Amino acid sequence: MCLGIPMQIVEINGYNARCEAKGVERDVSLFMLQDETVAVGDHVMVHVGYALQKLTAEEARSTWDLLDQIIDSSEV
């Protein structure tokens, strides 16, 4: 199973970005989104260090809500 994590772009340097989610920052490649316009503040779905698609803030928040529910249910 593959899992993508929604992250927000905080810095861009060419095809590389610094992204943040829940206080954790990671370096992410934007290479797969080279035909898409991305900017600081945008949300992207990240899998194994690559941004796969651009998300709206609402889509990112909704995804985190679902992931949090999964985590909460597995802690029982």
ROZATOR-48208 format. One record per atom (N, C-alpha, C): residue number from 0; x, y, z. Coordinates in steps of 0.05 Angstrom, whole numbers, plus 5000, padded with zeros to 4 digits. Layout:
node resi=NUM; u=X; v=Y; w=Z;
...
END
This chain:
node resi=0; u=5017; v=4976; w=5000;
node resi=0; u=5000; v=5000; w=5000;
node resi=0; u=5018; v=5025; w=5000;
node resi=1; u=5011; v=5044; w=4984;
node resi=1; u=5025; v=5070; w=4983;
node resi=1; u=5010; v=5090; w=4998;
node resi=2; u=5025; v=5108; w=5011;
node resi=2; u=5012; v=5129; w=5027;
node resi=2; u=5024; v=5156; w=5020;
node resi=3; u=5007; v=5174; w=5011;
node resi=3; u=5016; v=5201; w=5006;
node resi=3; u=5009; v=5219; w=5030;
node resi=4; u=5026; v=5238; w=5036;
node resi=4; u=5022; v=5256; w=5058;
node resi=4; u=5019; v=5284; w=5048;
node resi=5; u=4997; v=5298; w=5055;
node resi=5; u=4994; v=5325; w=5047;
node resi=5; u=5013; v=5343; w=5062;
node resi=6; u=5028; v=5360; w=5048;
node resi=6; u=5047; v=5378; w=5060;
node resi=6; u=5044; v=5406; w=5047;
node resi=7; u=5052; v=5427; w=5062;
node resi=7; u=5051; v=5454; w=5052;
node resi=7; u=5080; v=5463; w=5044;
node resi=8; u=5082; v=5475; w=5021;
node resi=8; u=5108; v=5485; w=5012;
node resi=8; u=5115; v=5510; w=5028;
node resi=9; u=5139; v=5510; w=5040;
node resi=9; u=5149; v=5534; w=5054;
node resi=9; u=5172; v=5548; w=5040;
node resi=10; u=5185; v=5534; w=5022;
node resi=10; u=5207; v=5545; w=5007;
node resi=10; u=5211; v=5530; w=4981;
node resi=11; u=5218; v=5544; w=4960;
node resi=11; u=5223; v=5531; w=4934;
node resi=11; u=5250; v=5540; w=4924;
node resi=12; u=5265; v=5520; w=4914;
node resi=12; u=5291; v=5525; w=4901;
node resi=12; u=5293; v=5507; w=4876;
node resi=13; u=5285; v=5518; w=4854;
node resi=13; u=5285; v=5503; w=4829;
node resi=13; u=5264; v=5481; w=4830;
node resi=14; u=5272; v=5456; w=4826;
node resi=14; u=5253; v=5433; w=4828;
node resi=14; u=5253; v=5420; w=4856;
node resi=15; u=5264; v=5434; w=4875;
node resi=15; u=5264; v=5424; w=4903;
node resi=15; u=5249; v=5443; w=4920;
node resi=16; u=5235; v=5432; w=4940;
node resi=16; u=5220; v=5449; w=4959;
node resi=16; u=5224; v=5439; w=4987;
node resi=17; u=5221; v=5457; w=5006;
node resi=17; u=5220; v=5450; w=5034;
node resi=17; u=5191; v=5450; w=5041;
node resi=18; u=5181; v=5428; w=5051;
node resi=18; u=5152; v=5425; w=5057;
node resi=18; u=5148; v=5419; w=5086;
node resi=19; u=5125; v=5426; w=5097;
node resi=19; u=5119; v=5422; w=5125;
node resi=19; u=5091; v=5410; w=5129;
node resi=20; u=5090; v=5392; w=5149;
node resi=20; u=5064; v=5381; w=5157;
node resi=20; u=5066; v=5374; w=5187;
node resi=21; u=5047; v=5384; w=5202;
node resi=21; u=5046; v=5378; w=5231;
node resi=21; u=5072; v=5383; w=5245;
node resi=22; u=5087; v=5404; w=5238;
node resi=22; u=5111; v=5411; w=5251;
node resi=22; u=5136; v=5397; w=5241;
node resi=23; u=5133; v=5379; w=5221;
node resi=23; u=5155; v=5364; w=5210;
node resi=23; u=5162; v=5375; w=5182;
node resi=24; u=5187; v=5381; w=5177;
node resi=24; u=5195; v=5391; w=5151;
node resi=24; u=5212; v=5370; w=5136;
node resi=25; u=5208; v=5370; w=5110;
node resi=25; u=5222; v=5351; w=5092;
node resi=25; u=5230; v=5365; w=5067;
node resi=26; u=5252; v=5356; w=5054;
node resi=26; u=5259; v=5365; w=5027;
node resi=26; u=5244; v=5347; w=5008;
node resi=27; u=5231; v=5360; w=4988;
node resi=27; u=5213; v=5346; w=4970;
node resi=27; u=5220; v=5354; w=4941;
node resi=28; u=5221; v=5335; w=4923;
node resi=28; u=5225; v=5340; w=4895;
node resi=28; u=5199; v=5349; w=4882;
node resi=29; u=5201; v=5371; w=4866;
node resi=29; u=5178; v=5380; w=4851;
node resi=29; u=5179; v=5371; w=4822;
node resi=30; u=5199; v=5354; w=4816;
node resi=30; u=5204; v=5346; w=4788;
node resi=30; u=5179; v=5335; w=4774;
node resi=31; u=5163; v=5320; w=4788;
node resi=31; u=5139; v=5308; w=4775;
node resi=31; u=5117; v=5328; w=4771;
node resi=32; u=5120; v=5352; w=4782;
node resi=32; u=5100; v=5373; w=4778;
node resi=32; u=5111; v=5396; w=4760;
node resi=33; u=5131; v=5390; w=4744;
node resi=33; u=5144; v=5411; w=4729;
node resi=33; u=5126; v=5424; w=4709;
node resi=34; u=5103; v=5412; w=4701;
node resi=34; u=5084; v=5424; w=4683;
node resi=34; u=5062; v=5440; w=4698;
node resi=35; u=5064; v=5440; w=4725;
node resi=35; u=5044; v=5453; w=4742;
node resi=35; u=5057; v=5477; w=4755;
node resi=36; u=5042; v=5498; w=4759;
node resi=36; u=5052; v=5522; w=4774;
node resi=36; u=5048; v=5517; w=4804;
node resi=37; u=5070; v=5517; w=4819;
node resi=37; u=5068; v=5514; w=4848;
node resi=37; u=5083; v=5538; w=4860;
node resi=38; u=5073; v=5546; w=4884;
node resi=38; u=5085; v=5569; w=4898;
node resi=38; u=5086; v=5563; w=4928;
node resi=39; u=5102; v=5579; w=4942;
node resi=39; u=5103; v=5577; w=4971;
node resi=39; u=5074; v=5581; w=4981;
node resi=40; u=5066; v=5564; w=5000;
node resi=40; u=5039; v=5565; w=5011;
node resi=40; u=5021; v=5544; w=4999;
node resi=41; u=5028; v=5534; w=4975;
node resi=41; u=5011; v=5513; w=4963;
node resi=41; u=5014; v=5487; w=4978;
node resi=42; u=4994; v=5470; w=4976;
node resi=42; u=4995; v=5443; w=4988;
node resi=42; u=4999; v=5422; w=4966;
node resi=43; u=5015; v=5402; w=4972;
node resi=43; u=5021; v=5380; w=4953;
node resi=43; u=5019; v=5354; w=4967;
node resi=44; u=5013; v=5333; w=4952;
node resi=44; u=5013; v=5305; w=4962;
node resi=44; u=5040; v=5294; w=4958;
node resi=45; u=5053; v=5285; w=4980;
node resi=45; u=5081; v=5276; w=4978;
node resi=45; u=5082; v=5246; w=4984;
node resi=46; u=5098; v=5232; w=4967;
node resi=46; u=5103; v=5203; w=4970;
node resi=46; u=5132; v=5198; w=4964;
node resi=47; u=5146; v=5186; w=4983;
node resi=47; u=5174; v=5179; w=4982;
node resi=47; u=5191; v=5202; w=4971;
node resi=48; u=5186; v=5227; w=4981;
node resi=48; u=5203; v=5249; w=4974;
node resi=48; u=5195; v=5264; w=4948;
node resi=49; u=5173; v=5256; w=4935;
node resi=49; u=5165; v=5269; w=4911;
node resi=49; u=5137; v=5280; w=4914;
node resi=50; u=5133; v=5305; w=4905;
node resi=50; u=5106; v=5317; w=4905;
node resi=50; u=5092; v=5305; w=4880;
node resi=51; u=5069; v=5292; w=4884;
node resi=51; u=5055; v=5278; w=4863;
node resi=51; u=5033; v=5295; w=4851;
node resi=52; u=5020; v=5312; w=4867;
node resi=52; u=4999; v=5328; w=4857;
node resi=52; u=4994; v=5352; w=4875;
node resi=53; u=4983; v=5373; w=4864;
node resi=53; u=4977; v=5397; w=4879;
node resi=53; u=4949; v=5393; w=4891;
node resi=54; u=4945; v=5402; w=4916;
node resi=54; u=4920; v=5400; w=4930;
node resi=54; u=4910; v=5428; w=4939;
node resi=55; u=4884; v=5430; w=4943;
node resi=55; u=4874; v=5454; w=4956;
node resi=55; u=4879; v=5451; w=4986;
node resi=56; u=4877; v=5473; w=5000;
node resi=56; u=4881; v=5473; w=5029;
node resi=56; u=4859; v=5455; w=5042;
node resi=57; u=4835; v=5457; w=5031;
node resi=57; u=4813; v=5440; w=5041;
node resi=57; u=4818; v=5410; w=5037;
node resi=58; u=4828; v=5403; w=5013;
node resi=58; u=4835; v=5374; w=5008;
node resi=58; u=4857; v=5365; w=5027;
node resi=59; u=4877; v=5381; w=5032;
node resi=59; u=4898; v=5374; w=5051;
node resi=59; u=4887; v=5370; w=5079;
node resi=60; u=4871; v=5389; w=5088;
node resi=60; u=4859; v=5387; w=5115;
node resi=60; u=4841; v=5363; w=5118;
node resi=61; u=4825; v=5357; w=5097;
node resi=61; u=4807; v=5334; w=5097;
node resi=61; u=4823; v=5308; w=5099;
node resi=62; u=4844; v=5307; w=5084;
node resi=62; u=4861; v=5283; w=5084;
node resi=62; u=4874; v=5279; w=5112;
node resi=63; u=4884; v=5301; w=5124;
node resi=63; u=4895; v=5298; w=5151;
node resi=63; u=4874; v=5290; w=5171;
node resi=64; u=4849; v=5300; w=5168;
node resi=64; u=4828; v=5291; w=5186;
node resi=64; u=4824; v=5261; w=5184;
node resi=65; u=4824; v=5250; w=5160;
node resi=65; u=4821; v=5221; w=5157;
node resi=65; u=4844; v=5206; w=5168;
node resi=66; u=4869; v=5216; w=5163;
node resi=66; u=4892; v=5202; w=5173;
node resi=66; u=4892; v=5203; w=5204;
node resi=67; u=4884; v=5225; w=5216;
node resi=67; u=4883; v=5227; w=5245;
node resi=67; u=4862; v=5207; w=5256;
node resi=68; u=4840; v=5203; w=5242;
node resi=68; u=4819; v=5184; w=5251;
node resi=68; u=4831; v=5155; w=5250;
node resi=69; u=4846; v=5149; w=5229;
node resi=69; u=4858; v=5123; w=5227;
node resi=69; u=4878; v=5118; w=5250;
node resi=70; u=4894; v=5138; w=5256;
node resi=70; u=4914; v=5136; w=5278;
node resi=70; u=4899; v=5133; w=5304;
node resi=71; u=4878; v=5149; w=5309;
node resi=71; u=4863; v=5147; w=5334;
node resi=71; u=4850; v=5120; w=5338;
node resi=72; u=4839; v=5109; w=5316;
node resi=72; u=4826; v=5083; w=5319;
node resi=72; u=4845; v=5060; w=5323;
node resi=73; u=4870; v=5063; w=5313;
node resi=73; u=4890; v=5042; w=5317;
node resi=73; u=4902; v=5042; w=5344;
node resi=74; u=4899; v=5064; w=5360;
node resi=74; u=4910; v=5066; w=5386;
node resi=74; u=4893; v=5053; w=5408;
node resi=75; u=4869; v=5043; w=5400;
node resi=75; u=4851; v=5031; w=5419;
node resi=75; u=4859; v=5003; w=5426;
END
